[in-house]
Amino acid sequence: MGEMELMLDIFRCPIDGSRFVSKWKCEKGHEFKEIDGIINFLQDQEVEGDKLLETIAPIYEPLWAPLGFLLTSHVSYSGVLRNISNYLNGNVVVDVGTGTGKVFDYVNCEVCIGMDISFKFLKILSKKRNKVIPVRADVRSIPLQSEVADAVSALLVIHMLPSKLSALKEIFRILKHKGRFVSIILTNNNSISRLLAKWWKIELYSTDYYIKLFREIGFEEINYKKMGAWTLFTCAKP
């Protein structure tokens, strides 16, 4: 199977769920385009990323993420990515809210898909990590077939989403049987997490809230580790 045939077999139309019959044209006639190598599944939708993150995109990877995470977790950002990479290794790996795709520096994957809504971040990803397929899409309607991913990560993003349930259901859908999910989420751990939630203007939930949510969706083998303001969750699809 060629690379394009493999891509068409993995992806699906985010509008109606039908298969692609040619390059980014689905069975129902919906068409999508690639822009600067980025597959854009949001071309007719107004979906905006956080304005602050859009502004600091050029310094997010070298400065913002590592320094901010160290100050709020007392743990090295690159060290955490390195530690979770063994849990993520697989044939098809998807990183939701991928930003610049830094996690793929540590993950071994044959098909590596970085998904985000931000063109700015995806352009940086495309330039720095040419093994990763940059996809502009909404996590509430992931443009992938069901049960295709060996592992999915969502790092520093789930707490930012207004509909956590729909996003996690989509992640569960695309995971294979025994597929693995890793997430780092801002949780109500301490005064720093509450300060960050107020700054980002988001609702803050407890670790127990997310454990219950994972169980309701169907995840098993749920484990967690608190890191300052953050909680690292790992779980699997039965």
Backbone torsions as a table, in degrees:
resi	resn	phi	psi	omega
1	MET	NA	128.9	179.5
2	GLY	-74.1	169.6	-176.8
3	GLU	-61.7	-42.7	-178.9
4	MET	-67.9	-40.0	178.5
5	GLU	-62.5	-39.5	177.5
6	LEU	-63.5	-42.9	179.4
7	MET	-61.1	-45.9	-178.6
8	LEU	-65.7	-28.3	-179.9
9	ASP	-76.4	-30.6	-178.0
10	ILE	-84.0	-41.3	-174.8
11	PHE	-83.9	159.8	173.1
12	ARG	-144.0	162.4	-179.0
13	CYS	-67.2	126.8	-179.5
14	PRO	-73.9	-11.8	-178.3
15	ILE	-85.3	-48.7	-175.6
16	ASP	-124.3	-3.0	177.5
17	GLY	80.7	4.8	-178.7
18	SER	-79.4	164.1	-179.0
19	ARG	-76.6	159.0	173.4
20	PHE	-87.9	131.9	-178.8
21	VAL	-99.7	-20.5	173.6
22	SER	-147.6	-177.2	-173.9
23	LYS	-60.2	99.8	175.2
24	TRP	63.4	31.3	167.8
25	LYS	-123.6	121.6	-174.3
26	CYS	-89.5	173.7	-177.8
27	GLU	-59.2	-30.0	-178.2
28	LYS	-90.2	1.5	174.7
29	GLY	97.0	-0.5	177.2
30	HIS	-73.0	133.9	-177.7
31	GLU	-119.1	144.0	179.2
32	PHE	-131.3	162.8	-174.6
33	LYS	-127.3	157.7	169.8
34	GLU	-98.7	133.3	178.2
35	ILE	-123.8	115.5	-177.4
36	ASP	53.3	38.2	178.4
37	GLY	83.6	-2.7	179.7
38	ILE	-95.7	124.9	177.2
39	ILE	-77.8	115.1	-172.6
40	ASN	-101.9	104.7	177.9
41	PHE	-97.5	8.7	-179.6
42	LEU	-119.5	23.9	-170.5
43	GLN	-63.4	-28.9	-179.7
44	ASP	-106.7	12.1	-178.6
45	GLN	-118.6	142.6	176.8
46	GLU	-93.8	92.4	178.8
47	VAL	-121.2	117.3	-175.8
48	GLU	-108.7	142.0	173.2
49	GLY	-82.9	174.6	177.8
50	ASP	-62.2	131.4	-174.6
51	LYS	-64.3	-37.9	179.2
52	LEU	-65.1	-45.3	179.8
53	LEU	-63.4	-37.5	176.7
54	GLU	-60.7	-38.7	-178.4
55	THR	-67.5	-41.4	-174.3
56	ILE	-96.3	13.7	-178.2
57	ALA	-49.2	-44.2	-178.2
58	PRO	-63.7	-26.9	-178.2
59	ILE	-108.3	6.6	-176.1
60	TYR	-61.9	-50.1	-176.1
61	GLU	-73.2	-46.5	-176.9
62	PRO	-76.5	-22.8	-172.5
63	LEU	-131.8	-57.3	-170.8
64	TRP	-60.4	-55.2	-176.1
65	ALA	-66.1	-51.2	-178.3
66	PRO	-64.4	-41.5	-179.5
67	LEU	-71.4	-46.2	-179.7
68	GLY	-62.3	-40.9	-179.1
69	PHE	-69.7	-38.8	178.7
70	LEU	-62.9	-42.9	-178.1
71	LEU	-68.7	-31.7	-174.9
72	THR	-99.8	-8.8	-179.9
73	SER	-127.4	-18.0	-174.5
74	HIS	62.2	27.1	179.4
75	VAL	-131.7	145.1	177.9
76	SER	-70.1	129.2	-180.0
77	TYR	-62.3	-47.4	179.8
78	SER	-65.7	-34.4	177.8
79	GLY	-63.8	-40.6	177.8
80	VAL	-65.0	-44.9	179.1
81	LEU	-60.6	-41.1	178.9
82	ARG	-64.2	-40.5	-177.7
83	ASN	-69.0	-36.0	-177.6
84	ILE	-84.8	-9.8	-175.4
85	SER	-61.5	-36.0	179.4
86	ASN	-62.9	-30.3	178.7
87	TYR	-75.1	-22.6	-175.2
88	LEU	-97.5	-19.7	-175.9
89	ASN	-53.4	137.2	-179.9
90	GLY	176.8	179.2	-180.0
91	ASN	-68.4	-55.7	179.0
92	VAL	-113.8	116.9	-179.3
93	VAL	-125.0	132.6	-178.6
94	VAL	-119.5	131.2	174.5
95	ASP	-113.1	113.7	-177.9
96	VAL	-88.4	134.4	-174.4
97	GLY	65.6	45.3	-167.5
98	THR	-68.4	-22.5	-176.5
99	GLY	61.2	-121.0	179.2
100	THR	-89.0	1.1	176.3
101	GLY	75.0	25.8	-176.6
102	LYS	-56.0	-34.3	-177.3
103	VAL	-58.7	-28.0	-177.7
104	PHE	-72.6	-9.2	172.8
105	ASP	-67.7	-18.8	-174.3
106	TYR	-115.7	-14.6	-173.8
107	VAL	-97.1	136.0	173.8
108	ASN	-94.1	117.5	-179.7
109	CYS	-150.0	146.2	176.1
110	GLU	-82.0	-44.7	175.6
111	VAL	-115.6	109.2	-175.8
112	CYS	-111.5	117.2	-175.3
113	ILE	-117.8	119.7	176.1
114	GLY	-105.7	119.3	-173.9
115	MET	-115.9	132.6	179.1
116	ASP	-156.8	166.5	175.6
117	ILE	-97.4	-8.1	-174.0
118	SER	-96.1	119.2	174.9
119	PHE	-62.4	-38.6	-177.9
120	LYS	-59.0	-48.8	-179.1
121	PHE	-68.0	-41.6	-178.2
122	LEU	-66.7	-31.2	176.6
123	LYS	-67.3	-39.4	176.4
124	ILE	-64.3	-44.5	177.4
125	LEU	-56.6	-48.3	-176.4
126	SER	-60.0	-37.7	-179.5
127	LYS	-75.0	-35.7	-173.4
128	LYS	-91.2	-26.1	-171.7
129	ARG	-137.8	83.3	-173.0
130	ASN	-74.5	-6.8	176.3
131	LYS	-81.8	-12.9	-176.0
132	VAL	-94.6	135.2	176.4
133	ILE	-85.4	112.6	-179.0
134	PRO	-83.0	125.2	-175.7
135	VAL	-127.3	124.6	175.0
136	ARG	-95.4	110.5	-175.0
137	ALA	-158.5	164.8	-179.9
138	ASP	-97.2	130.0	-178.8
139	VAL	-63.1	-19.3	178.2
140	ARG	-75.4	-12.9	177.0
141	SER	-147.5	74.5	-175.4
142	ILE	-68.6	127.3	-175.4
143	PRO	-81.3	48.7	178.9
144	LEU	-128.4	149.7	177.0
145	GLN	-64.1	159.8	177.6
146	SER	-69.8	142.7	174.1
147	GLU	56.7	51.3	177.5
148	VAL	-113.7	-18.4	-172.8
149	ALA	-99.0	132.8	173.8
150	ASP	-75.5	-31.7	-179.9
151	ALA	-154.4	149.5	177.0
152	VAL	-134.0	138.5	173.1
153	SER	-121.5	149.5	175.2
154	ALA	-143.5	94.1	-170.3
155	LEU	-105.2	121.1	177.3
156	LEU	62.4	35.1	-176.4
157	VAL	-133.9	-35.0	-172.0
158	ILE	-58.1	-39.9	-178.9
159	HIS	-65.7	-18.7	-179.5
160	MET	-83.6	-13.1	-173.3
161	LEU	-85.8	134.8	178.4
162	PRO	-68.5	-31.8	179.9
163	SER	-118.0	87.1	-178.4
164	LYS	-69.1	-36.7	-178.0
165	LEU	-61.9	-48.8	-178.2
166	SER	-64.9	-36.7	179.1
167	ALA	-66.1	-46.2	-178.4
168	LEU	-68.7	-31.9	175.5
169	LYS	-64.7	-39.1	178.4
170	GLU	-67.5	-41.0	177.1
171	ILE	-62.1	-43.2	177.7
172	PHE	-60.8	-40.9	-177.7
173	ARG	-61.8	-42.5	-173.8
174	ILE	-81.9	-12.7	178.9
175	LEU	-74.6	142.6	173.5
176	LYS	-72.3	168.0	169.4
177	HIS	-57.0	127.4	-176.0
178	LYS	73.3	11.1	177.2
179	GLY	-66.9	152.3	-172.5
180	ARG	-111.5	144.7	179.4
181	PHE	-128.5	132.8	178.0
182	VAL	-125.8	135.3	178.7
183	SER	-145.8	141.1	170.4
184	ILE	-111.6	120.8	-171.5
185	ILE	-128.0	139.2	172.2
186	LEU	-70.9	119.6	-178.0
187	THR	-127.2	164.9	-174.9
188	ASN	-77.0	73.7	-175.7
189	ASN	-98.2	-35.8	-173.0
190	ASN	-161.2	-174.4	-178.4
191	SER	-66.9	-29.4	178.8
192	ILE	-67.5	-43.1	179.1
193	SER	-63.9	-37.5	178.7
194	ARG	-68.7	-36.0	176.8
195	LEU	-66.3	-42.5	178.7
196	LEU	-64.3	-41.0	178.9
197	ALA	-62.6	-39.9	178.2
198	LYS	-66.3	-39.9	179.8
199	TRP	-65.2	-43.7	-179.4
200	TRP	-80.3	-9.7	-178.8
201	LYS	60.5	50.0	178.9
202	ILE	-126.5	157.7	175.3
203	GLU	-77.5	139.3	-177.7
204	LEU	-107.8	131.8	-178.1
205	TYR	-121.0	160.5	-178.1
206	SER	-81.2	165.8	173.7
207	THR	-59.7	-41.4	179.8
208	ASP	-61.0	-35.0	178.2
209	TYR	-59.7	-45.8	-178.2
210	TYR	-71.1	-36.9	176.9
211	ILE	-60.1	-44.2	178.1
212	LYS	-63.1	-40.0	179.6
213	LEU	-64.3	-45.2	178.4
214	PHE	-59.3	-42.9	-179.3
215	ARG	-65.5	-41.2	179.8
216	GLU	-61.6	-36.3	-179.4
217	ILE	-73.4	-30.5	178.2
218	GLY	125.5	1.6	178.9
219	PHE	-67.5	149.6	175.8
220	GLU	-128.9	178.6	179.0
221	GLU	53.3	44.3	-176.1
222	ILE	-79.5	123.1	177.1
223	ASN	-131.3	155.9	179.3
224	TYR	-149.0	157.9	176.4
225	LYS	-143.2	122.4	179.1
226	LYS	-80.8	137.0	179.4
227	MET	-133.5	87.0	-177.2
228	GLY	61.1	-120.2	-178.6
229	ALA	-76.8	-10.3	-170.6
230	TRP	-113.3	160.3	171.8
231	THR	-129.9	129.8	175.3
232	LEU	-93.5	119.9	179.4
233	PHE	-110.2	140.6	167.9
234	THR	-129.9	142.0	177.9
235	CYS	-159.1	175.5	-175.8
236	ALA	-141.6	155.0	174.7
237	LYS	-88.1	128.5	-178.2
238	PRO	-66.1	NA	NA
